[in-house]
Amino acid sequence: MLKTKLLGATAAAEALAVEDCFSCFLYTGNSSTQTITNGIDLAGEGGLVWIKQRNAAASPYTTIEFNCWHDSARGSTQYRLRSDSSQAEQLYSSGYISSFNSNGFTLDNGLVNHTSADSYTSWTFRKAPRFFDVVTYTGNGTSQNISHNLGVAPGCIIIKRTDSTSNWITHHRGSGGSNYLTLRLNETAANLFNVGSGNFTGTQFLVANWGTTTTGVANDNTNVSGGTYVAYLFAHDPLGPSGDGSDGLIACGSFTTDGSSNFGSVSLGWEPQYVLYKRASGTGGWFVVDSMRGITSGGNDPWLAPNTSSAESGTANLIDLTATGFFSNSGALAVTSDYIYIAIRRGPMRQPTSGTEVYLSSIASGVISTGFPVDFHMRAVRASADITNHNVRDRLRGGDKQLVTSGTTAETTDINLLFDSNNGLRFSFPSGQIQHFFRRAPGFFDVVAYTGTGVNRTVSHNLGVIPELMIVKRRSLTGNWGVYSSTLGATKYLYINTADGENTTTPIWNNTAPTESVFTVGTSVVVNQASSTYIAYLFATLPGISKVGSYTGNGSSQAINCGFTGGARFILIKRTDTTGDWHLFDSARGIVSGNDPYHRPNRDFAEVTTNDSIDPDSSGFIVNQVSATDLNVSSASYIFLAVS
């Protein structure tokens, strides 16, 4: 299991998870001081914080704030560099980062912390073996080797002179051949020249008088005598210390588009959360996309550019993610061209230790703080009976896309909810609703978007364990919600949008149980129509956190032991041997020794509050037989999902 590899490892590098060393944190200005808590130890380990304003500047500021780079290697955190400019570093007494902290950083009032009308993204890279390093050096006028601590050959090095004007010289391993490409991060020019890969090792890299000997441009010189420089080093280590990809954090590579059949497919062995890329064989800008702002499967992706001060744009479908990498979309990229990229793995990589890290239910109105990034959201209006009442959204599809659990309709768009903040959704919730928030995490829950082929196939996932409950919906066309249960097996299926009992057919799951890395779909249009797009939600039992299980009714009351210590906060139950509604209970509305409010996700009904179908129990929950729900009929079969 992934947790064993990360937490049971003996070497420090093997114990590293991506959540230890990288963060994309979105925030809004407050025109005062603000502490960004992203879980990254910058005070003890050091690193880089890159901040970019996303929207047009609000009054009294007249321009959008630049790409601001602050690092631990140059002394004061108030030394700012701009990747959209060739200017030297500037020292500010206030207005930027005032301190690096053990769990993030603190902002001053001002330039990267304007009023509440201004929004920002921050990318934090912690110094760590096999991931990232930042070093400074003084030029000697000829050539010299500079030491670093990556422990593996860098995949990309970005060098900037700090005491004078210079370009941001970027050496990138490209396709991984014998040469490193050289580009300017602050410009759109194509590859300038190649540098032999032997100049870049796991302990040092070469700098030389490139400006006068190769390009003839003085600003490209990375080794002027007496000049001071900073170098940012990004590792290329997709397989990680284990060599099997389970602990790889970062990859630097290339892809090619031809504008017709090859749109650039990249296999990393894991799903990225951050991709920086640029056209290398021709003129073209730099693009940064990340999953916090949204890398939308089949939709437009908000992007920022390190080489310009422009506001965020979201008018192009740049890339789509897969469980093992990403692929580009030709409509947004140049025809027949080579591109380079830096990709960082999606987290968390460690299994959660508490249910509160991955699940929250709430009936509060206004802005809800979940305490974790939300990947999946379920909503219902408590008093309403409407087909659109029970709907779900997820970060992978984009927060403006919704699916209705009580029907077969295709995906629709509603801009009132957006996955666009570090804690929850960018939305002020009205009263009278129940909200369920889930985070993807190893061993607990995963979300996968894929396109059907019409033939038997496997689909990769990142759950890290065998899925026990899978819920699949065709997005692009109408269709039922296919449900797989490990209790029922791979020849059986349920629909979440109906009360039907279990049915038997081979074409849905192809009579093949899922594994720790893939699940199988057959030829049924429910899960695999050619060219149709699908979303899959995968759950598993994680001891103390979640339980996917089953029970047989006894006709009265019985305790369902989930292995919890504080009881269940979320319970979804379905009778399988015959007709029976899906029933959803949660602690926000009340799991008590009395009547318990619940919804039926398969029906267009308001919540019910008039019967006592369940009771609390520290190990899980107690189920009672009442005729209104029939959740404990003698000898009847049931499946359930519970979260602590």
C-alpha positions in Angstrom: 0.0 0.0 0.0 1.1 3.6 -0.6 1.0 4.5 3.1 3.4 1.7 3.9 5.9 2.9 1.2 5.8 6.4 2.5 5.5 6.1 6.2 7.3 2.8 6.7 10.4 3.9 4.7 13.7 4.2 6.4 15.4 6.8 4.3 14.3 10.5 4.6 13.8 10.8 0.8 11.6 7.7 0.7 9.4 9.1 3.4 8.7 12.3 1.5 5.2 12.9 0.2 4.2 15.7 -2.2 2.1 17.4 0.5 5.3 17.9 2.4 7.0 19.9 -0.3 4.5 21.5 -2.7 1.4 23.6 -2.3 -0.9 25.5 -4.6 -2.8 27.9 -2.2 -5.4 30.4 -3.4 -6.2 33.4 -1.3 -7.9 36.8 -1.4 -6.2 40.0 -0.4 -7.1 41.7 2.9 -5.1 44.9 2.7 -3.5 44.1 6.0 -1.3 41.2 7.0 -2.1 37.7 6.2 -0.6 34.3 7.2 -0.9 31.6 4.6 -1.0 28.2 6.2 -0.2 25.6 3.6 1.6 22.9 5.6 5.0 23.6 4.0 8.0 24.0 6.3 9.8 27.0 4.8 11.4 28.2 8.0 13.3 24.9 8.6 13.8 23.6 5.1 13.7 26.6 2.9 12.3 26.9 -0.6 10.5 29.2 -3.1 7.2 31.0 -3.1 5.9 32.2 -6.4 2.9 34.5 -6.3 0.7 35.8 -9.1 -2.4 38.0 -9.0 -5.2 36.3 -10.9 -7.7 39.1 -11.6 -7.6 42.7 -12.7 -6.3 45.0 -10.0 -8.9 46.8 -7.9 -8.6 50.4 -6.9 -6.4 52.1 -5.7 -3.9 49.8 -7.6 -3.7 50.5 -11.3 -1.9 47.4 -12.6 -2.0 43.6 -12.1 0.7 42.5 -9.7 3.6 40.7 -11.4 4.9 37.1 -11.1 6.7 37.5 -7.8 9.4 35.0 -6.8 10.7 34.9 -3.2 13.1 32.3 -1.8 15.1 31.4 1.2 18.5 31.4 -0.4 18.9 35.1 -1.1 18.6 36.3 2.5 15.5 38.5 3.2 12.2 37.2 2.0 11.5 40.7 0.8 13.9 40.3 -2.1 11.6 40.1 -5.1 12.3 38.8 -8.6 9.9 39.0 -11.5 9.8 36.2 -14.0 7.9 38.4 -16.5 10.9 40.9 -16.5 14.6 40.9 -16.9 15.1 43.4 -14.1 17.4 42.8 -11.1 16.1 41.8 -7.7 14.4 44.5 -5.7 14.4 44.8 -1.9 11.2 46.0 -0.3 10.7 46.9 3.3 7.0 45.8 3.1 4.3 44.8 0.7 5.4 41.2 0.0 6.4 38.2 2.1 7.5 39.2 5.6 8.5 35.7 6.9 8.8 32.1 5.9 7.1 29.9 8.6 7.2 26.3 9.6 3.8 25.8 7.9 3.7 28.4 5.2 4.5 32.2 5.0 3.2 35.6 6.1 2.3 38.5 3.8 2.6 42.2 4.5 0.0 44.7 3.6 0.2 45.7 0.0 1.4 44.5 -3.3 0.6 40.7 -3.1 -2.2 41.3 -0.5 -4.4 44.0 -2.0 -8.1 44.4 -1.0 -10.7 41.7 -0.9 -11.5 42.4 -4.5 -8.1 40.9 -5.5 -7.4 37.1 -5.8 -4.0 35.4 -5.9 -2.4 32.1 -6.4 0.7 31.0 -4.6 2.9 28.0 -5.6 5.3 26.9 -2.9 8.2 24.6 -3.6 10.1 23.3 -0.5 13.7 22.3 -0.8 13.8 18.5 -0.7 15.9 15.7 -2.2 14.6 14.4 -5.5 12.2 17.3 -5.8 13.5 20.9 -5.6 16.5 23.0 -4.6 17.5 26.6 -4.7 21.1 27.8 -4.6 23.0 31.0 -5.1 26.5 31.6 -6.6 28.8 34.3 -7.8 30.0 34.3 -11.4 33.7 33.8 -12.3 33.7 34.9 -15.9 34.5 31.6 -17.5 32.8 28.4 -16.4 32.2 26.6 -13.1 30.4 23.7 -11.5 27.8 24.7 -8.9 26.9 22.2 -6.2 23.2 21.3 -5.4 21.4 18.8 -3.2 18.8 17.2 -5.4 20.5 13.8 -5.3 19.3 13.2 -8.9 20.1 15.0 -12.1 17.9 18.1 -12.4 15.2 18.0 -15.0 15.0 21.8 -15.3 17.2 24.6 -14.0 16.0 28.2 -14.0 18.8 30.8 -13.5 18.5 34.5 -12.8 21.1 37.1 -12.2 20.1 39.1 -9.2 22.4 42.2 -9.1 21.7 43.3 -12.7 19.4 43.0 -15.7 19.4 39.5 -17.3 17.1 36.9 -18.9 15.8 34.0 -17.0 17.9 31.2 -18.6 16.1 27.9 -18.4 17.9 24.6 -19.1 15.4 21.7 -19.6 16.1 18.0 -20.3 13.4 18.0 -23.0 12.9 14.5 -24.4 15.7 13.2 -22.1 18.2 12.7 -24.8 21.9 13.8 -24.8 21.1 17.5 -24.7 19.3 20.0 -22.4 17.3 22.7 -24.2 17.8 26.3 -23.3 15.0 28.8 -23.2 14.1 32.1 -21.5 11.4 32.0 -18.9 10.6 35.7 -19.4 10.2 35.4 -23.1 8.4 33.4 -25.8 11.4 32.5 -28.0 12.0 29.0 -29.1 14.9 26.8 -27.9 18.1 28.9 -28.1 20.8 26.2 -28.0 21.5 22.8 -26.5 23.8 22.0 -23.6 25.3 18.5 -23.2 23.5 16.5 -20.5 26.8 15.5 -19.0 27.0 19.0 -17.5 24.1 18.2 -15.2 24.5 15.6 -12.5 23.0 14.6 -9.1 25.4 16.9 -7.3 26.3 19.8 -9.6 25.5 21.7 -12.7 27.7 23.8 -15.1 27.3 27.5 -15.7 29.2 29.3 -18.4 29.5 32.5 -20.4 26.6 31.5 -22.7 25.7 35.1 -23.7 28.8 35.9 -25.6 29.7 32.4 -26.8 26.4 31.0 -27.9 23.5 33.5 -28.3 25.6 36.7 -28.5 23.1 38.3 -26.0 24.8 39.5 -22.9 21.6 39.0 -20.9 21.9 35.3 -21.5 25.2 35.0 -19.6 24.9 32.9 -16.5 28.4 33.4 -15.2 29.5 37.1 -15.5 32.5 37.7 -13.3 31.4 39.1 -10.0 27.7 38.8 -10.9 25.3 37.2 -8.3 22.9 34.5 -9.4 20.1 32.4 -8.0 19.3 29.0 -9.5 16.0 27.0 -9.1 16.4 23.3 -9.7 13.5 21.0 -10.4 14.2 17.2 -10.3 13.2 14.7 -12.8 12.2 11.6 -10.8 8.8 10.3 -11.8 9.5 6.8 -10.4 10.8 8.0 -7.1 13.1 6.2 -4.7 11.2 2.9 -5.0 11.6 2.8 -8.7 8.0 1.8 -9.3 6.3 5.3 -9.4 4.5 4.9 -6.0 6.6 7.7 -4.5 7.6 9.8 -7.5 6.8 13.5 -7.1 8.0 15.4 -10.2 8.7 14.9 -13.8 10.3 17.1 -16.5 9.8 15.9 -20.1 8.4 16.7 -23.5 5.5 15.9 -25.8 4.8 16.4 -29.5 1.6 17.5 -31.3 0.9 17.0 -35.0 -2.5 18.7 -35.1 -4.4 15.6 -36.4 -4.0 12.3 -34.6 -1.3 13.0 -32.0 -2.2 15.7 -29.5 0.5 15.0 -27.0 -0.1 12.2 -24.5 2.1 12.1 -21.4 2.5 9.0 -19.2 3.8 9.8 -15.7 2.6 6.9 -13.7 0.5 9.3 -11.5 -2.0 12.1 -11.9 -0.5 15.6 -11.8 -1.8 18.6 -9.9 0.5 21.2 -11.5 1.8 21.5 -15.1 4.1 24.2 -16.4 4.7 23.9 -20.2 6.0 25.8 -23.2 6.4 25.3 -26.9 10.1 24.6 -27.5 10.4 24.2 -31.3 8.8 27.5 -32.0 7.8 30.8 -30.5 5.1 30.4 -27.8 4.2 31.5 -24.4 4.6 29.7 -21.1 1.5 28.3 -19.4 0.8 27.2 -15.8 -2.3 25.2 -14.9 -3.1 23.6 -11.6 -5.9 21.6 -10.1 -6.7 24.1 -7.4 -7.7 26.7 -10.0 -9.1 23.9 -12.2 -7.7 21.5 -14.8 -11.1 20.6 -16.1 -11.7 17.3 -17.9 -13.3 18.3 -21.2 -13.6 22.0 -20.3 -11.6 25.2 -20.3 -8.6 25.5 -17.9 -7.7 28.7 -16.1 -4.0 29.5 -16.9 -1.4 32.0 -15.9 1.8 32.9 -17.6 5.2 33.3 -15.9 6.4 35.5 -18.8 3.6 38.1 -18.6 1.9 40.1 -15.9 -1.5 39.4 -17.5 -4.5 38.3 -15.5 -5.7 34.7 -15.5 -7.3 33.5 -18.7 -9.7 30.6 -18.9 -10.8 30.6 -22.5 -9.0 27.4 -23.7 -9.1 23.7 -23.0 -5.4 23.2 -22.6 -4.9 19.8 -21.1 -7.0 16.9 -19.6 -5.8 14.8 -16.7 -5.7 11.0 -16.5 -5.0 8.8 -13.5 -1.5 8.3 -14.9 -0.6 11.6 -16.6 -2.2 14.1 -18.9 -2.9 14.8 -22.6 -2.9 18.1 -24.5 -5.7 19.4 -26.6 -4.7 20.4 -30.1 -7.1 23.2 -30.5 -5.1 25.2 -27.9 -1.6 24.2 -29.0 0.4 24.8 -32.1 0.3 22.3 -34.9 3.3 20.0 -35.3 5.4 21.2 -32.5 7.5 20.0 -29.5 6.6 21.1 -25.9 8.5 20.9 -22.6 6.8 20.6 -19.2 7.3 20.3 -15.5 4.6 18.2 -13.8 4.0 17.7 -10.1 2.1 14.9 -8.6 -1.4 15.3 -7.1 -1.7 14.8 -3.3 -2.3 13.8 -0.7 -0.1 10.7 -0.9 -0.5 9.7 2.7 -3.7 8.1 4.0 -5.7 10.2 6.3 -5.7 9.5 10.0 -9.1 11.1 10.8 -12.4 11.3 9.0 -12.4 15.1 9.5 -9.5 15.3 7.1 -11.6 14.0 4.2 -15.3 14.5 4.9 -17.6 17.3 6.2 -21.4 17.6 6.2 -23.0 21.0 7.0 -26.4 22.6 7.1 -24.9 26.1 7.7 -25.6 29.0 5.4 -23.0 31.5 4.2 -19.4 30.5 3.4 -18.5 27.1 4.7 -14.9 26.4 5.6 -14.1 22.6 5.3 -10.5 22.6 6.4 -9.5 20.6 3.3 -9.6 21.1 -0.4 -12.9 19.7 -1.7 -12.8 17.2 -4.6 -16.4 16.1 -4.5 -19.6 17.8 -3.4 -23.1 16.6 -2.9 -26.0 18.9 -2.3 -29.7 18.7 -1.5 -32.4 21.3 -0.7 -34.0 19.9 2.5 -37.6 21.0 1.9 -37.6 20.8 -1.9 -39.0 18.1 -4.2 -37.3 18.7 -7.5 -35.4 16.5 -10.0 -32.4 18.9 -9.7 -32.5 18.8 -6.0 -30.0 16.0 -5.5 -26.9 16.9 -7.4 -23.1 16.3 -7.3 -20.1 18.2 -8.5 -16.4 17.4 -8.5 -13.1 19.3 -9.1 -12.1 17.1 -12.0 -15.0 18.1 -14.1 -15.0 21.7 -12.9 -17.2 23.0 -10.2 -19.7 24.5 -12.6 -20.7 21.1 -13.9 -23.5 19.1 -12.1 -25.1 15.7 -12.4 -28.4 14.8 -10.8 -28.5 11.5 -8.9 -32.2 11.1 -9.1 -32.3 11.1 -12.9 -30.5 10.0 -16.1 -29.8 13.5 -17.5 -26.5 14.4 -19.0 -24.1 16.9 -17.3 -25.4 20.5 -17.1 -23.7 23.8 -16.2 -24.4 26.0 -13.2 -21.9 28.7 -12.5 -23.2 29.3 -8.9 -20.7 26.8 -7.5 -17.0 26.7 -8.4 -14.1 24.7 -7.1 -12.0 27.7 -6.7 -10.5 28.0 -3.2 -8.2 26.1 -0.9 -10.9 25.3 1.6 -14.2 24.3 0.1 -16.1 26.0 -2.7 -16.3 29.6 -3.8 -20.0 30.0 -2.9 -22.1 31.4 -0.1 -24.6 28.7 0.6 -28.3 29.6 1.2 -30.1 28.3 4.2 -32.2 25.1 4.0 -29.6 22.9 2.3 -27.5 19.9 3.3 -23.9 19.9 1.9 -21.5 17.0 1.8 -17.8 17.6 1.1 -15.3 14.9 0.3 -11.5 14.9 -0.4 -9.7 12.4 -2.5 -7.2 10.4 -0.5 -5.4 7.1 -0.8 -7.3 4.1 0.6 -10.5 6.2 1.0 -11.8 7.9 -2.1 -10.9 8.7 -5.7 -12.4 10.3 -8.8 -11.6 9.3 -12.3 -12.7 10.9 -15.6 -12.4 8.9 -18.8 -13.8 8.5 -22.3 -15.5 5.4 -23.5 -14.2 3.1 -26.2 -17.1 0.7 -26.8 -14.9 -2.3 -26.2 -13.8 -4.1 -23.0 -11.1 -2.1 -21.3 -9.5 -1.1 -18.1 -9.4 2.4 -16.5 -6.6 3.4 -14.2 -7.2 4.9 -10.8 -5.2 6.2 -7.8 -7.2 4.8 -4.9 -4.2 2.7 -4.0 -6.4 -0.2 -2.8 -9.1 -2.3 -4.4 -12.3 -0.3 -4.8 -15.3 -1.8 -3.0 -17.9 0.6 -4.2 -17.8 2.3 -7.6 -20.4 4.8 -8.9 -20.1 5.6 -12.7 -22.2 8.2 -14.7 -22.1 9.0 -18.4 -21.6 12.8 -18.6 -22.1 13.6 -22.2 -25.4 11.8 -22.8 -28.4 10.6 -20.7 -27.9 7.3 -18.9 -28.3 5.4 -15.6 -25.7 5.6 -12.8 -23.9 2.2 -12.8 -23.0 1.0 -9.3 -20.4 -1.8 -8.5 -20.4 -3.4 -5.1 -17.7 -5.9 -4.0 -20.4 -7.6 -1.9 -22.4 -8.3 -5.1 -19.5 -9.1 -7.4 -18.5 -8.2 -10.9 -21.6 -9.8 -12.6 -24.0 -7.7 -10.6 -24.9 -4.0 -10.8 -27.2 -1.4 -9.2 -28.4 2.0 -10.4 -28.1 4.9 -7.9 -31.0 6.7 -9.7 -33.5 3.9 -9.1 -34.8 1.7 -6.3 -34.2 -1.5 -8.3 -32.5 -4.4 -6.6 -29.4 -6.1 -7.9 -29.3 -7.1 -11.6 -27.1 -9.5 -13.4 -25.2 -8.8 -16.6 -21.7 -9.2 -17.9 -21.3 -6.1 -20.3 -21.1 -3.6 -17.4 -18.1 -4.8 -15.4 -17.0 -7.5 -17.9 -17.2 -10.0 -15.1 -13.9 -8.6 -13.8 -13.3 -7.3 -10.3 -11.2 -4.1 -9.9 -7.6 -4.1 -8.7 -5.5 -1.7 -6.8 -4.6 0.2 -10.0 -7.4 -0.4 -12.5 -11.1 -1.1 -12.8 -12.7 -2.9 -15.8 -15.7 -1.8 -17.9 -17.4 -3.8 -20.6 -19.4 -2.8 -23.6 -22.5 -1.4 -21.9 -23.4 2.2 -22.7 -23.8 2.7 -18.9 -20.1 2.7 -18.5 -18.3 2.5 -21.9 -20.0 3.9 -24.9 -17.6 4.9 -27.6 -16.6 8.6 -27.5 -18.9 9.3 -24.5 -17.4 10.9 -21.4 -17.8 9.4 -17.9 -17.0 10.2 -14.3 -16.3 7.5 -11.7 -16.4 7.8 -7.9 -14.4 5.0 -6.1 -14.7 4.2 -2.4 -12.9 1.7 -0.1 -12.7 0.7 3.5 -10.0 2.6 5.3 -9.8 1.4 9.0 -11.1 4.0 11.3 -12.1 6.4 8.5 -14.5 4.6 6.1 -16.3 1.4 5.8 -17.8 -0.2 2.7 -19.8 -3.2 3.9 -23.0 -5.2 4.0 -25.3 -6.8 6.5 -28.3 -9.0 6.6 -31.5 -7.7 8.3 -32.8 -9.2 11.5 -36.3 -7.6 11.6 -35.6 -5.4 14.7 -32.4 -3.5 15.6 -28.8 -4.3 15.2 -25.5 -2.5 15.5 -23.3 -2.3 12.4 -19.7 -2.4 13.5 -17.6 -0.2 11.1 -14.5 -0.2 13.3 -15.0 3.4 14.3 -14.5 4.9 17.7 -16.7 8.0 17.5 -19.5 6.7 15.3 -20.5 7.4 11.7 -21.0 10.9 10.4 -22.2 9.8 6.9 -24.2 6.7 6.1 -25.5 5.6 2.7 -27.6 2.3 2.7 -29.3 0.3 -0.1 -31.3 -2.9 0.0 -30.0 -5.2 -2.8 -32.0 -8.4 -2.9 -35.2 -6.6 -4.0 -36.5 -3.1 -4.5 -35.5 -0.5 -2.0 -34.5 3.2 -2.0 -31.1 4.5 -1.3 -31.1 6.3 2.1 -28.5 9.0 3.1 -28.1 10.0 6.7 -25.5 12.5 8.2 -24.5 13.9 11.6 -25.1 17.5 10.5 -28.8 16.9 10.4 -28.6 14.4 13.2 -27.8 10.8 13.8 -29.5 10.5 17.2 -31.6 8.2 19.4 -34.8 9.5 17.8 -36.1 10.5 14.4 -33.2 11.1 11.9 -33.6 13.3 8.8 -32.6 11.6 5.6 -32.7 12.0 1.8 -33.3 9.4 -0.9 -30.8 10.3 -3.6 -32.7 8.2 -6.2 -35.9 10.2 -5.7 -37.1 13.8 -6.4 -38.4 14.1 -2.8 -37.6 16.4 0.1 -35.9 15.0 3.2 -37.9 12.9 5.6 -37.9 13.6 9.3 -40.7 11.4 10.7 -39.1 8.0 11.6 -36.2 6.5 13.6 -34.5 4.3 11.1 -31.0 4.5 12.6 -29.4 5.3 16.0 -25.8 6.3 16.9 -23.2 3.7 18.0 -19.6 4.4 18.7 -18.4 1.6 16.4 -20.5 2.7 13.5 -24.3 2.9 13.6 -27.5 1.0 14.7 -30.1 0.2 12.1 -33.8 -0.2 13.1 -36.6 -1.9 11.2 -39.4 0.6 10.5 -41.8 0.2 7.6 -41.1 3.7 6.2 -37.6 2.7 5.2 -37.3 -1.1 5.6 -33.6 -0.9 6.4 -33.6 -4.0 8.6 -36.1 -6.5 7.1 -35.5 -10.0 8.4 -33.2 -11.9 6.0 -32.9 -9.0 3.5 -29.5 -8.0 2.1 -28.1 -4.5 2.3 -24.9 -2.7 1.3 -23.7 0.5 2.9 -21.0 3.2 2.9 -20.1 4.9 6.2 -17.6 7.6 7.0 -16.4 8.5 10.6 
